[in-house]
Amino acid sequence: MMNVPLSSALETASKRNAVAAATYKAGAKSILSRSISSLALSLADQRRELGKVLLELASVGGAETVLAELEPKFLEGQAIPAGSDPCAFLEFALRVETEDYELLAALAGAFLPLSTDGAERLAALSEQARKRAAWAQDHLELIKLGP
């Protein structure tokens, strides 16, 4: 675990979010499956909203002095799936959303001393990431059941 200023952790989460949103948009354009393309667009739209909240919370007074305890994997770059393989895309989405569920939950805990409302917003965003991971998992299982 690493201790990182909360404002830096939120900015890192925002950068991760931007990469995921761009990957989802690209996936929506390159994957021929309509259901996966629709999922990708939905994920990208939700990521746009997440990015706004993360940047807003990063600017809260005191966020630069409070430390967040994070696993190093949250501070590293994300591996982007190559090509238009639906399974690779869904596995990417599942991994990213699961990691963001954990990351946003950790940030919510760290934000608690600054603002209960901010911590609750981050906890809600964490839960949304868990749901997005479940959607990706469901689509992946359906593909693996197919012909």
Buried (B, 14 or more C-beta within 10 A) or exposed (E): EEEBBBBBBBBBBBBBBBBBBEBBBBBBEBBEBEEBBEBBBBBBEBBEEBBEBBBEBBEBEEBEEBEBEBEEEBBEEBEBBEEBBBEBBBBBBBBBBBBBBBBBBBBBBBBBEBBEEBBEBBBEBBBBBBEBBBBBBEBBEEBEEEE
